[in-house]
Amino acid sequence: MWRVDLGSIVSISHIDIYYRTDNFRRPSAYTSRMAGFFLELCEVEVYGCRIKAYFGQNCSRPCPINCQERRCDINTGHCLGCVPGYKGHRCEQVCDEMTYGLECALSCGNCSDGKTCHHVNGTCWSDCDTGVHDDRCQHECRFGHYGRNCMNTCSKSCIVTNKCNRMTGVCDGGCKPGWAGITCDQRNDRDCESCSAKVAIGVVVAVIIVLIGSIINVVILKRNHDDHVSVGDTTCPLVDPDVDKEVWSNKLEGGTKGTLGLDNSRFSRFSS
C-alpha cells in the first residue's frame, strides 16, 4: 500500500508512474515482478493545476464563474458542478422556466399569472396566484383567508364564520340568514322580512297555545268545583250517604230550615 500526499486538493490532469528497471531490457527480473504484482516504484509524477479555478496546459485559463466552488476539468474546462440556478457543461445556461435551484431540480410555486420564478432561489418576481402565499408561493392560505397572496378575509356572514374557499372566497355551506352574494357580503332584505314574519307567526302561535291551555284549565277546575257542591238543583255541601238520616229529619220537621236556610221540603228524601 502506498500513497502520494499533494498537500491540498488540486485539479489533476494525469499521473505518470515509473517503476524500477535499472535500464535493463525486457524481459528482466523487474518486469517479472510486475507480472506478479510486486512493484518497486521509482517515481510518481502528478500533472495538474495547483491553483484552484484554473485549467489548461499552463493552468492559465480561469474556470467558468458559475462552476461549483469554481472547479472545472483541467483539460476541457467543463464544470464539475454548477451553482444553484445554472446548468450546462460550463454552467452558462440558466434553469428552464418553472424550475430553480441546485441542478435546476426544484419546481417553482404558483406565481401570479403563471409566471416563472427566480432561477436561483425560487422566489416569485411579482405576487402569488390565488390561494397561496409566502416568498415562493408554495403555502396554502391560512384558515379564514383567500385570494392573491391570501390578502382577503372570508366573510363573517358565512354559515360557518370565516370559512370559505381559499381561491374564490365562496362560503362553505352558503350564507347566514339575511345575507347573499358569492362571498355573502350583500344584505338580503327579502330574506330578513321572511325571517321576521316567521318569528311573528311563531309568537302568535305560542300565545294562542297558552290561551287555549288556560281556558281548558279553567273549565276543568270549574267542573271539579261543581261536582263537589251540587245536590239535585240546590247548592249545598255534599252529604255523606251514610250520615244518620234521623239527624236531618229532626232538623227539618215542623217546617224549620236547615243550617243553610233551605226549606225542609226539599230534603224529604232524607226523612224516614
Secondary structure, DSSP 8 states (H G I E B T S, - for coil): ------SS--EEEEEEEEE--TT--SS-HHHHHHHTT---EEEEEEEEESSTTEESTTS-EE--TTBGGG-B-TTT--BSSB-TTEESTTS-EE--TTEESGGG-EE---BGGG--B-TTT--BSS-B-BTEETTTT-EE--TTEESBTT-EE--TTBSSTT-B-TTT--BTT-B-TTEESTTS-EE-HHHHHHHHHHHHHHHHHHHHHHHHHHHHHHHHHHHHHHHHHEETTEE-----TTS-HHHHHHHHGGG---TT---GGGGGGG--
